[in-house]
Amino acid sequence: MKLKNNIKSILKSFLLILITIFYGCDSDETQTVTTLENLVWADEFDANGAPNSANWIYDIGNGGNTRAGAGWGNNELQNYTARPENIIVEDGILKIIAQKESFMGSGYTSARILTKGLYQNKYGRYEASIKLPWGQGIWPAFWLLGNDANGTVIWPKVGEIDIMEYRGQQPTVVDGTIHGPGYSAGEAITKKYTLDKDRFDTGFHRFGIEWGPNYINFYVDDVLYNQITPSDLPDDGEWVFNDNEFYIILNVAVGGNFVGPPNEETVFPQTMEVDYVRVYQ
């Protein structure tokens, strides 16, 4: 699988220019397309066991000990753990597993890992190959969050880039979104991408951004489907993506404002499988 994805990465710089002509934004938009090929950070998940501690730390609990508060600011239902029942690397794949179980006052468990303090950067191409879970109330994400300067800068001022966000009850659709001052939560700048005759839970797909001064490109499987620039912000919006370093987050939430709670048809456990995460400059 990884050899195949490496070949695709080599071809990407040639394909993007052609793809831009046929896909993505309206025909009257002018897009900036980059060809970033210098690999500066990666996790290929080659060692079985816990995720590499040189690359990742964990968020633990239900958010009650954070500024966001219980439910992680989104009325989420899970308790995040570092247990192998919720997160493990097996046979070259990172697995984040949402379980239905009673644990520390929560009815569900899952995991969230981040590169905060270990790898933070500004600009570049960020991509991951992921097979998504499915079901009502399942909320996986691959995203970037701005450095908070030891808590002195708060969300949404720090900035957030949701490279891939997904409602488990809509297995053919993902969202690419940014949050910042004047455009956050329900007012975020976002666009959907819909798979044609396929589902995101039946195979691996590549989710990524290419990010530079005053633009962020969003793509799925090398299809450039959106570009966001400062001109897309509301009049009172502030572009915060030129000034801050961001870190990577992978997680699977259960319930929350974005997806609603699981229902009787939601099957557990649900697993997000990640083949690799890579950053290019």
SULRAQUI-V303006 format. One record per helix or strand of 3 or more residues. SS is the DSSP state (a for helix, b for strand). FROM is the first residue (numbers start at 1). LEN is the number of residues. Records with the same first field share a line. If there is no record, write none. Layout:
# SULRAQUI-V303006
SS=FROM-LEN + FROM-LEN
This chain:
# SULRAQUI-V303006
a=2-21 + 185-3 + 230-3
b=39-5 + 57-3 + 78-3 + 87-4 + 93-11 + 106-5 + 112-3 + 124-8 + 138-9 + 160-6 + 173-8 + 189-6 + 205-8 + 215-6 + 223-6 + 246-9 + 270-11
